Amino acid sequence: MDMIEQYFSAYLASLIMWGFMMAFLYNVVKKSSAPSSDPSVMWMSLAIFLSYLVSDPLLNLSLGVDMMYSYKSYLIWALSDLFILVVILLIAKNKSIKRYPAKLYVIIGLTVNMLLFIGMHVDVNMINLFEPWWFWKVYSVTVNVMDVIMIIALFCNKDFLGFVRIYQWLARSNKSSDLV
């Protein structure tokens, strides 16, 4: 069963990377059909695709690096997400979340993934827990769900889960609580 999980996780990571590549290519075509449109979502798609390409387990394995069993892999993935998060914030720094919901979805996805990678790094490398427990299941499901959410957001650039509405509601409630 361990061998099946190993191959499944490697191929799932490649499938996610392929999804980001397709999101980038879709946004390239969309931008080329409307040259005067804003390229921010296209650049965000490219940044995330390149990040996932560099950290793809199958690509790394073909280059002779086995990221899946490196004790630093979770830390490398967390730092990669932090770097890409900064790049995304620079790409879309003056872009409205209401007009570009993909920005918020990508920020949330990368932040959640980064925190989960840090949690797994602490769990495996500092606490030295090697037996699966509930956090590992949460990690496995959540990282992949966040990746799929980011891919969908980069394709459609719509507020399909209501994150923008929640963000705006929180921003309004914080402003009203500051007045009291």
PyMOL commands that place a pseudoatom at each C-alpha (Angstrom):
pseudoatom trace, name=CA, resn=MET, resi=1, chain=A, elem=C, hetatm=0, pos=[0.000, 0.000, 0.000]
pseudoatom trace, name=CA, resn=ASP, resi=2, chain=A, elem=C, hetatm=0, pos=[2.898, 2.348, 0.728]
pseudoatom trace, name=CA, resn=MET, resi=3, chain=A, elem=C, hetatm=0, pos=[4.165, 2.079, -2.853]
pseudoatom trace, name=CA, resn=ILE, resi=4, chain=A, elem=C, hetatm=0, pos=[0.693, 2.873, -4.231]
pseudoatom trace, name=CA, resn=GLU, resi=5, chain=A, elem=C, hetatm=0, pos=[0.436, 5.980, -2.031]
pseudoatom trace, name=CA, resn=GLN, resi=6, chain=A, elem=C, hetatm=0, pos=[3.905, 7.106, -3.105]
pseudoatom trace, name=CA, resn=TYR, resi=7, chain=A, elem=C, hetatm=0, pos=[3.067, 6.877, -6.811]
pseudoatom trace, name=CA, resn=PHE, resi=8, chain=A, elem=C, hetatm=0, pos=[-0.394, 8.364, -6.321]
pseudoatom trace, name=CA, resn=SER, resi=9, chain=A, elem=C, hetatm=0, pos=[0.977, 11.405, -4.494]
pseudoatom trace, name=CA, resn=ALA, resi=10, chain=A, elem=C, hetatm=0, pos=[3.682, 11.958, -7.130]
pseudoatom trace, name=CA, resn=TYR, resi=11, chain=A, elem=C, hetatm=0, pos=[1.198, 11.731, -9.990]
pseudoatom trace, name=CA, resn=LEU, resi=12, chain=A, elem=C, hetatm=0, pos=[-1.365, 13.865, -8.159]
pseudoatom trace, name=CA, resn=ALA, resi=13, chain=A, elem=C, hetatm=0, pos=[1.289, 16.560, -7.687]
pseudoatom trace, name=CA, resn=SER, resi=14, chain=A, elem=C, hetatm=0, pos=[2.035, 16.401, -11.415]
pseudoatom trace, name=CA, resn=LEU, resi=15, chain=A, elem=C, hetatm=0, pos=[-1.671, 16.622, -12.218]
pseudoatom trace, name=CA, resn=ILE, resi=16, chain=A, elem=C, hetatm=0, pos=[-1.986, 19.735, -10.035]
pseudoatom trace, name=CA, resn=MET, resi=17, chain=A, elem=C, hetatm=0, pos=[1.054, 21.244, -11.758]
pseudoatom trace, name=CA, resn=TRP, resi=18, chain=A, elem=C, hetatm=0, pos=[-0.559, 20.437, -15.118]
pseudoatom trace, name=CA, resn=GLY, resi=19, chain=A, elem=C, hetatm=0, pos=[-3.716, 22.233, -13.912]
pseudoatom trace, name=CA, resn=PHE, resi=20, chain=A, elem=C, hetatm=0, pos=[-1.707, 25.379, -13.170]
pseudoatom trace, name=CA, resn=MET, resi=21, chain=A, elem=C, hetatm=0, pos=[-0.054, 25.119, -16.590]
pseudoatom trace, name=CA, resn=MET, resi=22, chain=A, elem=C, hetatm=0, pos=[-3.487, 24.868, -18.250]
pseudoatom trace, name=CA, resn=ALA, resi=23, chain=A, elem=C, hetatm=0, pos=[-4.702, 27.873, -16.227]
pseudoatom trace, name=CA, resn=PHE, resi=24, chain=A, elem=C, hetatm=0, pos=[-1.691, 29.849, -17.452]
pseudoatom trace, name=CA, resn=LEU, resi=25, chain=A, elem=C, hetatm=0, pos=[-2.201, 28.800, -21.080]
pseudoatom trace, name=CA, resn=TYR, resi=26, chain=A, elem=C, hetatm=0, pos=[-5.920, 29.610, -20.855]
pseudoatom trace, name=CA, resn=ASN, resi=27, chain=A, elem=C, hetatm=0, pos=[-5.084, 33.082, -19.546]
pseudoatom trace, name=CA, resn=VAL, resi=28, chain=A, elem=C, hetatm=0, pos=[-2.485, 33.583, -22.305]
pseudoatom trace, name=CA, resn=VAL, resi=29, chain=A, elem=C, hetatm=0, pos=[-5.138, 32.818, -24.931]
pseudoatom trace, name=CA, resn=LYS, resi=30, chain=A, elem=C, hetatm=0, pos=[-7.664, 35.024, -23.118]
pseudoatom trace, name=CA, resn=LYS, resi=31, chain=A, elem=C, hetatm=0, pos=[-5.133, 37.884, -22.984]
pseudoatom trace, name=CA, resn=SER, resi=32, chain=A, elem=C, hetatm=0, pos=[-4.201, 37.471, -26.656]
pseudoatom trace, name=CA, resn=SER, resi=33, chain=A, elem=C, hetatm=0, pos=[-7.854, 37.651, -27.690]
pseudoatom trace, name=CA, resn=ALA, resi=34, chain=A, elem=C, hetatm=0, pos=[-8.252, 40.926, -25.778]
pseudoatom trace, name=CA, resn=PRO, resi=35, chain=A, elem=C, hetatm=0, pos=[-4.819, 42.618, -25.937]
pseudoatom trace, name=CA, resn=SER, resi=36, chain=A, elem=C, hetatm=0, pos=[-5.945, 45.686, -24.011]
pseudoatom trace, name=CA, resn=SER, resi=37, chain=A, elem=C, hetatm=0, pos=[-7.097, 43.632, -21.005]
pseudoatom trace, name=CA, resn=ASP, resi=38, chain=A, elem=C, hetatm=0, pos=[-5.162, 43.464, -17.740]
pseudoatom trace, name=CA, resn=PRO, resi=39, chain=A, elem=C, hetatm=0, pos=[-2.612, 40.599, -17.673]
pseudoatom trace, name=CA, resn=SER, resi=40, chain=A, elem=C, hetatm=0, pos=[-2.505, 40.228, -13.858]
pseudoatom trace, name=CA, resn=VAL, resi=41, chain=A, elem=C, hetatm=0, pos=[-4.292, 36.863, -13.677]
pseudoatom trace, name=CA, resn=MET, resi=42, chain=A, elem=C, hetatm=0, pos=[-2.073, 35.564, -16.482]
pseudoatom trace, name=CA, resn=TRP, resi=43, chain=A, elem=C, hetatm=0, pos=[1.084, 36.583, -14.590]
pseudoatom trace, name=CA, resn=MET, resi=44, chain=A, elem=C, hetatm=0, pos=[-0.261, 35.075, -11.360]
pseudoatom trace, name=CA, resn=SER, resi=45, chain=A, elem=C, hetatm=0, pos=[-0.934, 31.834, -13.245]
pseudoatom trace, name=CA, resn=LEU, resi=46, chain=A, elem=C, hetatm=0, pos=[2.586, 31.823, -14.662]
pseudoatom trace, name=CA, resn=ALA, resi=47, chain=A, elem=C, hetatm=0, pos=[4.188, 32.459, -11.266]
pseudoatom trace, name=CA, resn=ILE, resi=48, chain=A, elem=C, hetatm=0, pos=[2.288, 29.635, -9.587]
pseudoatom trace, name=CA, resn=PHE, resi=49, chain=A, elem=C, hetatm=0, pos=[2.865, 27.261, -12.501]
pseudoatom trace, name=CA, resn=LEU, resi=50, chain=A, elem=C, hetatm=0, pos=[6.629, 27.873, -12.423]
pseudoatom trace, name=CA, resn=SER, resi=51, chain=A, elem=C, hetatm=0, pos=[6.694, 27.396, -8.657]
pseudoatom trace, name=CA, resn=TYR, resi=52, chain=A, elem=C, hetatm=0, pos=[4.864, 24.087, -8.894]
pseudoatom trace, name=CA, resn=LEU, resi=53, chain=A, elem=C, hetatm=0, pos=[7.006, 23.030, -11.860]
pseudoatom trace, name=CA, resn=VAL, resi=54, chain=A, elem=C, hetatm=0, pos=[10.222, 23.562, -9.902]
pseudoatom trace, name=CA, resn=SER, resi=55, chain=A, elem=C, hetatm=0, pos=[8.900, 21.591, -6.921]
pseudoatom trace, name=CA, resn=ASP, resi=56, chain=A, elem=C, hetatm=0, pos=[7.225, 18.802, -8.940]
pseudoatom trace, name=CA, resn=PRO, resi=57, chain=A, elem=C, hetatm=0, pos=[8.265, 15.416, -7.472]
pseudoatom trace, name=CA, resn=LEU, resi=58, chain=A, elem=C, hetatm=0, pos=[8.416, 13.622, -10.838]
pseudoatom trace, name=CA, resn=LEU, resi=59, chain=A, elem=C, hetatm=0, pos=[10.517, 16.363, -12.427]
pseudoatom trace, name=CA, resn=ASN, resi=60, chain=A, elem=C, hetatm=0, pos=[12.843, 16.437, -9.431]
pseudoatom trace, name=CA, resn=LEU, resi=61, chain=A, elem=C, hetatm=0, pos=[13.143, 12.650, -9.487]
pseudoatom trace, name=CA, resn=SER, resi=62, chain=A, elem=C, hetatm=0, pos=[14.068, 12.727, -13.178]
pseudoatom trace, name=CA, resn=LEU, resi=63, chain=A, elem=C, hetatm=0, pos=[16.795, 15.249, -12.294]
pseudoatom trace, name=CA, resn=GLY, resi=64, chain=A, elem=C, hetatm=0, pos=[18.096, 12.957, -9.549]
pseudoatom trace, name=CA, resn=VAL, resi=65, chain=A, elem=C, hetatm=0, pos=[16.565, 14.751, -6.560]
pseudoatom trace, name=CA, resn=ASP, resi=66, chain=A, elem=C, hetatm=0, pos=[14.096, 12.810, -4.417]
pseudoatom trace, name=CA, resn=MET, resi=67, chain=A, elem=C, hetatm=0, pos=[12.037, 15.555, -2.755]
pseudoatom trace, name=CA, resn=MET, resi=68, chain=A, elem=C, hetatm=0, pos=[9.443, 13.122, -1.430]
pseudoatom trace, name=CA, resn=TYR, resi=69, chain=A, elem=C, hetatm=0, pos=[11.833, 11.656, 1.130]
pseudoatom trace, name=CA, resn=SER, resi=70, chain=A, elem=C, hetatm=0, pos=[13.988, 14.661, 1.954]
pseudoatom trace, name=CA, resn=TYR, resi=71, chain=A, elem=C, hetatm=0, pos=[13.666, 15.785, 5.557]
pseudoatom trace, name=CA, resn=LYS, resi=72, chain=A, elem=C, hetatm=0, pos=[13.609, 19.369, 4.282]
pseudoatom trace, name=CA, resn=SER, resi=73, chain=A, elem=C, hetatm=0, pos=[10.862, 18.884, 1.680]
pseudoatom trace, name=CA, resn=TYR, resi=74, chain=A, elem=C, hetatm=0, pos=[8.035, 20.438, 3.744]
pseudoatom trace, name=CA, resn=LEU, resi=75, chain=A, elem=C, hetatm=0, pos=[10.229, 23.392, 4.636]
pseudoatom trace, name=CA, resn=ILE, resi=76, chain=A, elem=C, hetatm=0, pos=[11.253, 23.866, 0.992]
pseudoatom trace, name=CA, resn=TRP, resi=77, chain=A, elem=C, hetatm=0, pos=[7.600, 23.755, -0.090]
pseudoatom trace, name=CA, resn=ALA, resi=78, chain=A, elem=C, hetatm=0, pos=[6.637, 26.265, 2.633]
pseudoatom trace, name=CA, resn=LEU, resi=79, chain=A, elem=C, hetatm=0, pos=[9.399, 28.663, 1.588]
pseudoatom trace, name=CA, resn=SER, resi=80, chain=A, elem=C, hetatm=0, pos=[8.419, 28.211, -2.059]
pseudoatom trace, name=CA, resn=ASP, resi=81, chain=A, elem=C, hetatm=0, pos=[4.822, 29.139, -1.228]
pseudoatom trace, name=CA, resn=LEU, resi=82, chain=A, elem=C, hetatm=0, pos=[6.020, 32.151, 0.787]
pseudoatom trace, name=CA, resn=PHE, resi=83, chain=A, elem=C, hetatm=0, pos=[8.167, 33.328, -2.126]
pseudoatom trace, name=CA, resn=ILE, resi=84, chain=A, elem=C, hetatm=0, pos=[5.327, 32.908, -4.629]
pseudoatom trace, name=CA, resn=LEU, resi=85, chain=A, elem=C, hetatm=0, pos=[2.936, 34.651, -2.229]
pseudoatom trace, name=CA, resn=VAL, resi=86, chain=A, elem=C, hetatm=0, pos=[5.259, 37.676, -2.206]
pseudoatom trace, name=CA, resn=VAL, resi=87, chain=A, elem=C, hetatm=0, pos=[5.514, 37.527, -6.020]
pseudoatom trace, name=CA, resn=ILE, resi=88, chain=A, elem=C, hetatm=0, pos=[1.701, 37.368, -6.325]
pseudoatom trace, name=CA, resn=LEU, resi=89, chain=A, elem=C, hetatm=0, pos=[1.329, 40.332, -3.965]
pseudoatom trace, name=CA, resn=LEU, resi=90, chain=A, elem=C, hetatm=0, pos=[3.793, 42.311, -6.098]
pseudoatom trace, name=CA, resn=ILE, resi=91, chain=A, elem=C, hetatm=0, pos=[2.083, 41.322, -9.362]
pseudoatom trace, name=CA, resn=ALA, resi=92, chain=A, elem=C, hetatm=0, pos=[-1.369, 42.294, -8.107]
pseudoatom trace, name=CA, resn=LYS, resi=93, chain=A, elem=C, hetatm=0, pos=[-0.499, 44.967, -5.543]
pseudoatom trace, name=CA, resn=ASN, resi=94, chain=A, elem=C, hetatm=0, pos=[-2.809, 47.642, -6.945]
pseudoatom trace, name=CA, resn=LYS, resi=95, chain=A, elem=C, hetatm=0, pos=[-5.509, 45.246, -8.112]
pseudoatom trace, name=CA, resn=SER, resi=96, chain=A, elem=C, hetatm=0, pos=[-8.901, 45.197, -6.442]
pseudoatom trace, name=CA, resn=ILE, resi=97, chain=A, elem=C, hetatm=0, pos=[-10.002, 41.909, -4.904]
pseudoatom trace, name=CA, resn=LYS, resi=98, chain=A, elem=C, hetatm=0, pos=[-13.523, 42.644, -6.098]
pseudoatom trace, name=CA, resn=ARG, resi=99, chain=A, elem=C, hetatm=0, pos=[-12.348, 42.913, -9.713]
pseudoatom trace, name=CA, resn=TYR, resi=100, chain=A, elem=C, hetatm=0, pos=[-9.763, 40.119, -9.385]
pseudoatom trace, name=CA, resn=PRO, resi=101, chain=A, elem=C, hetatm=0, pos=[-11.154, 37.506, -6.971]
pseudoatom trace, name=CA, resn=ALA, resi=102, chain=A, elem=C, hetatm=0, pos=[-8.435, 35.083, -8.122]
pseudoatom trace, name=CA, resn=LYS, resi=103, chain=A, elem=C, hetatm=0, pos=[-5.992, 37.240, -6.144]
pseudoatom trace, name=CA, resn=LEU, resi=104, chain=A, elem=C, hetatm=0, pos=[-7.791, 36.509, -2.858]
pseudoatom trace, name=CA, resn=TYR, resi=105, chain=A, elem=C, hetatm=0, pos=[-8.250, 32.819, -3.660]
pseudoatom trace, name=CA, resn=VAL, resi=106, chain=A, elem=C, hetatm=0, pos=[-4.553, 32.428, -4.478]
pseudoatom trace, name=CA, resn=ILE, resi=107, chain=A, elem=C, hetatm=0, pos=[-3.496, 34.325, -1.341]
pseudoatom trace, name=CA, resn=ILE, resi=108, chain=A, elem=C, hetatm=0, pos=[-5.739, 32.139, 0.829]
pseudoatom trace, name=CA, resn=GLY, resi=109, chain=A, elem=C, hetatm=0, pos=[-4.630, 28.934, -0.919]
pseudoatom trace, name=CA, resn=LEU, resi=110, chain=A, elem=C, hetatm=0, pos=[-0.911, 29.662, -0.684]
pseudoatom trace, name=CA, resn=THR, resi=111, chain=A, elem=C, hetatm=0, pos=[-1.187, 30.789, 2.946]
pseudoatom trace, name=CA, resn=VAL, resi=112, chain=A, elem=C, hetatm=0, pos=[-3.127, 27.696, 4.024]
pseudoatom trace, name=CA, resn=ASN, resi=113, chain=A, elem=C, hetatm=0, pos=[-0.742, 25.403, 2.146]
pseudoatom trace, name=CA, resn=MET, resi=114, chain=A, elem=C, hetatm=0, pos=[2.292, 27.172, 3.615]
pseudoatom trace, name=CA, resn=LEU, resi=115, chain=A, elem=C, hetatm=0, pos=[0.959, 26.817, 7.163]
pseudoatom trace, name=CA, resn=LEU, resi=116, chain=A, elem=C, hetatm=0, pos=[0.209, 23.130, 6.588]
pseudoatom trace, name=CA, resn=PHE, resi=117, chain=A, elem=C, hetatm=0, pos=[3.720, 22.551, 5.207]
pseudoatom trace, name=CA, resn=ILE, resi=118, chain=A, elem=C, hetatm=0, pos=[5.198, 24.220, 8.292]
pseudoatom trace, name=CA, resn=GLY, resi=119, chain=A, elem=C, hetatm=0, pos=[2.951, 22.069, 10.492]
pseudoatom trace, name=CA, resn=MET, resi=120, chain=A, elem=C, hetatm=0, pos=[4.105, 18.898, 8.741]
pseudoatom trace, name=CA, resn=HIS, resi=121, chain=A, elem=C, hetatm=0, pos=[7.745, 19.981, 8.994]
pseudoatom trace, name=CA, resn=VAL, resi=122, chain=A, elem=C, hetatm=0, pos=[7.384, 20.524, 12.734]
pseudoatom trace, name=CA, resn=ASP, resi=123, chain=A, elem=C, hetatm=0, pos=[5.455, 17.277, 13.131]
pseudoatom trace, name=CA, resn=VAL, resi=124, chain=A, elem=C, hetatm=0, pos=[7.891, 15.063, 11.224]
pseudoatom trace, name=CA, resn=ASN, resi=125, chain=A, elem=C, hetatm=0, pos=[11.257, 16.759, 11.781]
pseudoatom trace, name=CA, resn=MET, resi=126, chain=A, elem=C, hetatm=0, pos=[11.005, 18.407, 15.196]
pseudoatom trace, name=CA, resn=ILE, resi=127, chain=A, elem=C, hetatm=0, pos=[8.488, 16.332, 17.133]
pseudoatom trace, name=CA, resn=ASN, resi=128, chain=A, elem=C, hetatm=0, pos=[9.531, 13.194, 15.198]
pseudoatom trace, name=CA, resn=LEU, resi=129, chain=A, elem=C, hetatm=0, pos=[6.043, 11.757, 14.751]
pseudoatom trace, name=CA, resn=PHE, resi=130, chain=A, elem=C, hetatm=0, pos=[6.084, 9.131, 12.024]
pseudoatom trace, name=CA, resn=GLU, resi=131, chain=A, elem=C, hetatm=0, pos=[2.759, 7.410, 12.650]
pseudoatom trace, name=CA, resn=PRO, resi=132, chain=A, elem=C, hetatm=0, pos=[-0.165, 8.856, 10.688]
pseudoatom trace, name=CA, resn=TRP, resi=133, chain=A, elem=C, hetatm=0, pos=[-2.706, 10.764, 12.759]
pseudoatom trace, name=CA, resn=TRP, resi=134, chain=A, elem=C, hetatm=0, pos=[-5.617, 13.137, 12.014]
pseudoatom trace, name=CA, resn=PHE, resi=135, chain=A, elem=C, hetatm=0, pos=[-3.370, 16.100, 11.104]
pseudoatom trace, name=CA, resn=TRP, resi=136, chain=A, elem=C, hetatm=0, pos=[-1.791, 14.110, 8.273]
pseudoatom trace, name=CA, resn=LYS, resi=137, chain=A, elem=C, hetatm=0, pos=[-5.226, 13.387, 6.818]
pseudoatom trace, name=CA, resn=VAL, resi=138, chain=A, elem=C, hetatm=0, pos=[-6.223, 17.058, 7.137]
pseudoatom trace, name=CA, resn=TYR, resi=139, chain=A, elem=C, hetatm=0, pos=[-2.943, 18.020, 5.471]
pseudoatom trace, name=CA, resn=SER, resi=140, chain=A, elem=C, hetatm=0, pos=[-3.375, 15.560, 2.586]
pseudoatom trace, name=CA, resn=VAL, resi=141, chain=A, elem=C, hetatm=0, pos=[-6.917, 16.610, 1.788]
pseudoatom trace, name=CA, resn=THR, resi=142, chain=A, elem=C, hetatm=0, pos=[-6.597, 20.351, 2.420]
pseudoatom trace, name=CA, resn=VAL, resi=143, chain=A, elem=C, hetatm=0, pos=[-3.438, 20.931, 0.371]
pseudoatom trace, name=CA, resn=ASN, resi=144, chain=A, elem=C, hetatm=0, pos=[-5.002, 19.266, -2.663]
pseudoatom trace, name=CA, resn=VAL, resi=145, chain=A, elem=C, hetatm=0, pos=[-8.363, 21.017, -2.203]
pseudoatom trace, name=CA, resn=MET, resi=146, chain=A, elem=C, hetatm=0, pos=[-6.593, 24.395, -1.925]
pseudoatom trace, name=CA, resn=ASP, resi=147, chain=A, elem=C, hetatm=0, pos=[-4.638, 23.650, -5.102]
pseudoatom trace, name=CA, resn=VAL, resi=148, chain=A, elem=C, hetatm=0, pos=[-7.823, 22.789, -7.002]
pseudoatom trace, name=CA, resn=ILE, resi=149, chain=A, elem=C, hetatm=0, pos=[-9.548, 25.933, -5.669]
pseudoatom trace, name=CA, resn=MET, resi=150, chain=A, elem=C, hetatm=0, pos=[-6.611, 28.064, -6.858]
pseudoatom trace, name=CA, resn=ILE, resi=151, chain=A, elem=C, hetatm=0, pos=[-6.697, 26.420, -10.297]
pseudoatom trace, name=CA, resn=ILE, resi=152, chain=A, elem=C, hetatm=0, pos=[-10.442, 27.068, -10.641]
pseudoatom trace, name=CA, resn=ALA, resi=153, chain=A, elem=C, hetatm=0, pos=[-9.990, 30.676, -9.478]
pseudoatom trace, name=CA, resn=LEU, resi=154, chain=A, elem=C, hetatm=0, pos=[-7.239, 31.276, -12.035]
pseudoatom trace, name=CA, resn=PHE, resi=155, chain=A, elem=C, hetatm=0, pos=[-9.448, 29.872, -14.782]
pseudoatom trace, name=CA, resn=CYS, resi=156, chain=A, elem=C, hetatm=0, pos=[-12.641, 31.780, -14.005]
pseudoatom trace, name=CA, resn=ASN, resi=157, chain=A, elem=C, hetatm=0, pos=[-11.543, 34.776, -11.859]
pseudoatom trace, name=CA, resn=LYS, resi=158, chain=A, elem=C, hetatm=0, pos=[-14.929, 34.640, -10.114]
pseudoatom trace, name=CA, resn=ASP, resi=159, chain=A, elem=C, hetatm=0, pos=[-15.938, 34.574, -6.450]
pseudoatom trace, name=CA, resn=PHE, resi=160, chain=A, elem=C, hetatm=0, pos=[-17.316, 31.030, -6.668]
pseudoatom trace, name=CA, resn=LEU, resi=161, chain=A, elem=C, hetatm=0, pos=[-17.050, 30.233, -2.929]
pseudoatom trace, name=CA, resn=GLY, resi=162, chain=A, elem=C, hetatm=0, pos=[-17.992, 33.657, -1.585]
pseudoatom trace, name=CA, resn=PHE, resi=163, chain=A, elem=C, hetatm=0, pos=[-14.540, 34.470, -0.160]
pseudoatom trace, name=CA, resn=VAL, resi=164, chain=A, elem=C, hetatm=0, pos=[-14.668, 38.033, -1.517]
pseudoatom trace, name=CA, resn=ARG, resi=165, chain=A, elem=C, hetatm=0, pos=[-18.076, 38.635, 0.093]
pseudoatom trace, name=CA, resn=ILE, resi=166, chain=A, elem=C, hetatm=0, pos=[-16.768, 37.255, 3.404]
pseudoatom trace, name=CA, resn=TYR, resi=167, chain=A, elem=C, hetatm=0, pos=[-13.637, 39.404, 3.097]
pseudoatom trace, name=CA, resn=GLN, resi=168, chain=A, elem=C, hetatm=0, pos=[-15.710, 42.531, 2.416]
pseudoatom trace, name=CA, resn=TRP, resi=169, chain=A, elem=C, hetatm=0, pos=[-18.074, 41.714, 5.296]
pseudoatom trace, name=CA, resn=LEU, resi=170, chain=A, elem=C, hetatm=0, pos=[-15.099, 41.284, 7.652]
pseudoatom trace, name=CA, resn=ALA, resi=171, chain=A, elem=C, hetatm=0, pos=[-13.556, 44.539, 6.413]
pseudoatom trace, name=CA, resn=ARG, resi=172, chain=A, elem=C, hetatm=0, pos=[-16.850, 46.407, 6.970]
pseudoatom trace, name=CA, resn=SER, resi=173, chain=A, elem=C, hetatm=0, pos=[-17.349, 44.909, 10.437]
pseudoatom trace, name=CA, resn=ASN, resi=174, chain=A, elem=C, hetatm=0, pos=[-13.776, 45.843, 11.411]
pseudoatom trace, name=CA, resn=LYS, resi=175, chain=A, elem=C, hetatm=0, pos=[-14.356, 49.434, 10.280]
pseudoatom trace, name=CA, resn=SER, resi=176, chain=A, elem=C, hetatm=0, pos=[-17.603, 49.672, 12.256]
pseudoatom trace, name=CA, resn=SER, resi=177, chain=A, elem=C, hetatm=0, pos=[-15.976, 48.189, 15.380]
pseudoatom trace, name=CA, resn=ASP, resi=178, chain=A, elem=C, hetatm=0, pos=[-13.167, 50.767, 15.137]
pseudoatom trace, name=CA, resn=LEU, resi=179, chain=A, elem=C, hetatm=0, pos=[-15.749, 53.543, 15.388]
pseudoatom trace, name=CA, resn=VAL, resi=180, chain=A, elem=C, hetatm=0, pos=[-17.121, 52.316, 18.732]
for i in range(1, 180): cmd.bond("trace and resi %d" % i, "trace and resi %d" % (i + 1))
show_as sticks, trace
zoom trace
